[in-house]
Amino acid sequence: MRPSKRAADELRPVTLERGVSKHAEGSCLVKFGDTHVLCTASLEERIPPWLRGQQRGWVTAEYGMLPRSTGDRMRREASTGKQSGRTQEIQRLIGRSLRAVVDLEALGEVQITVDCDVIQADGGTRTAAITGAWVALRDCIEWMRARDMVKKNPLKDHIAAISCGIHEGTAVLDLDYAEDSTAETDANFVMTGSGGIVEIQGTAEGAPFSEEEFAKLMGLAKTGIGRLVELQKLSIL
């Protein structure tokens, strides 16, 4: 039995609340159970210097955990003068994931930055961030379309992410902290709405996992991401 009493293929309760930031062109408060992430998309009519002259835009992301998003207060990374390796890894993952479903040429010479701030952490912050970031990005692009800033929709597909793992010998979906901290194997899957694989991160915490176990995790991920994409669609109706 899972610590949360959920079935092996059961997501935590997931909500996607749009328009939570007054000033951002797009925003979404995403909740995967007790993991809550605020995602805001900001449009800037500029591009990185290395993109000048290429007639395309850019989508990037920043990620951070608020000081009391966990049990003990953590110091703000700004106070140390540098970001941790974990933070850099996650925000690059979010950026790569979003760019996988954006036509950067159709976007035009602008940059959209999606900030993902973890308000409360209980496992799966990066997967929740990616799922909510898509909603914020989509609303930012719709803001642009309403003002005739793009000729065609640059957004090609949905993107969502979910964690899976082997916990007490069983493949399970959407790990919370209690499971993630004791799992024999944990993995993160990023996929498009049409089923394309963008990224898979998998690690054995003890004994190596088998190809058969990986196939079970992959099956769970497909199921979970399918449900998340449906929730994204419902959120924008």
N, C-alpha and C positions, 0 to 999 in steps of 0.2 A: 504493500500500500504506500502510495506517495505521501509525503508529509502533509501536503495540502488536501489529501483525499480525492484528488482529481483522477479521472481515467487517464491512461497512458497517452491517448491522443487528444486530450482536452486542453484547450487554451485557458489561461487565466481570463477573467472578465476584461474585455478590451473596449475602450471608448476613444473616439476621435472627435474632439470639440474644436470647431473652426472659429476663426474670427475673435480670438481671445485677446489679441493685442490691438489697441486702438491705432497705433502709428505704423505698424508693419504692413507691407503690401500683401503678405500672406502669413497666416499663423495657425497653429494647431496645438492644443494641449492633448497629448496622447497618454493613455493610462493602460499599462499591462498589469492588472492587479495592483499591487502596491508600488510599482515602478511608474513614476510620473515624470514626463519630459515635456518642457515647453519648447516648441519649434517655431521660430520666426524667420520669414524670408524677406530679405531686404534687396531692393533693386537699386543699382548704382549705374549711372550712365558713363561708365569707364570700364576699361579692361586691363588686365595685367600687361606691363610693358612688353613682355615677350610675345604677346598676341597681336600687337599692332600691325596693321596691314594685312591681316589674314582674313578679314571680313567674317569673323565669327565671335560669339560671346563665350562666357565662362560661367560655370556653376561650381561653387565651392561650399565648404561647410566648416563651422567651428563648433567644438563640443566642450562642455565643462560640467563639473559637478559642484553644486552649491555647498557651502561649508557644513550644513546640517542635513544633507541628503542621506547621510548614513548615521549609524548609532553614535559615533563620536564626531565632534567637530573637526573637520580637516581644514588646513590652511588654504586660502585662495592661492592658486598658482601664480597670480600676478604679484603676490607678496614675496615669492621666492625668486622672481625675475625670469623664470623659464617654465615651459610646459613639460610635464612628464612624458616619457616615451609612450605610455598608455594613451594619454590624451591625444598625442599626435597621431598615433596609429588609428584610433577610432575616428577622428575627424577626417582623416584621409579616406578611410573606408566609406564614410557617409558621402563624401564628395564624389568618389568613384562610382558609388551606387547610383546617385542621382544623375550623373553625367551619362550613365549607360542608357538612360531613357529620354535624353534630351538631344534634339537636333541643334547643335551649337551654331550652325550657319543660319538656320531659320530664326534663332534667338536674336541675332543681330549683335552689334558691338556694345553689349552691356554685360554687367556681371550681376549674378544673383548669389548672395551669401545667405546660407541657411544656418542660423545659430540654434544649437540644441543644448539646452540647459537642463540638467537633471535636478529636479526639485526634490525627488524622493527615490531612493534606490533600493530595489529588492530583487536584483538579478535581471539580466537582459536589457541593460540600459542602451546598448548600441543597437540592438534589434528594434526596440521601441522607437529610438531616435530616427532610424531610417524610415520606418513605417509612417511616423508622424511627419517627418521632413518632406515626404512626397506630397502630402496634403497641403502643407504650407507652400511648397514650390508650385503646385498646381494652381493655388489661389493667386499667387504672385503673377503667374503667367496669364491667368484670366484677367487680372487687373490690367496687364499690358494690352491684352486683346481688346478690352473694353475701350481703350484709348487709342486703338489703331496703331500700336507700337510694333506689332508684328504682322506680317502678311499671311502667314499660316501658323497653325498651332505647332510650337516646337516640341511639345510633350508627346512622345511616341508610345508610351506604355506606362503601366503602373509599376512600382517597385515596392517590395516589402521584404521584411527579414524576420527570422525566428530562430530561437535556439532549440537544440535537441541534445539529448545526452543518454548515457547508459548509467542508470541509478539503481543500485542493488541488483544488477544483472538484467534490468529491464530497460528497453528503449522508451524514452518518454519525451513529450513535446513541451516546449516553453518552460524552461527551468526557472524557478524562483531561487532566491539566495540559499535557502535551506538545502535544496537539491544540488545547486551548482557547486556549493562549497564541499560537497561530499561525493560528487559524481565520479565514476571511474573514467568516463569519457565525456567531454562536452564539445559541442560544435555549434557554429553559427552559419546559417544559410541565407543568402541574399538572392532573390529571384524576381523575375518580371511577372507581370500579370499573364503573359502568354506562355509562361513556363520556362523561359530562358534562364540559365544559371549565370549570375554575375560574379559571385564569390562564395567560396566555402572555406571556413576555418575550422579545423578539427584537431583536437589534442587528446591523447591518452594521458590521464593523470596517474595511472599505475600500469597495469598490464596493457599491451597493445590491443587495439580492437581489430576485429576481423572484417573481411570484405562483406560477409553476411550481415554483421552488425551495422556496418556503414550503410548498406542497402535499406535496412530498417529505419535508420535515422533519415535517410533521404526520402523515404516514403512518408514519414511523419512530417518532414519539412514541407513537402509538396502539399499535403493536406492542410497544414497550418497556414501556409502562405496563401493558399486558395481562399481560406476563410478571411484572412486579413484583407485581401484585395476586395472581397465582397463588402467588407466593412468600409473600406475606402470609398467604394462606389456609392454605398448608402449614405455616407457622410456628405457627399457633394450633390445629392439630389436636390 
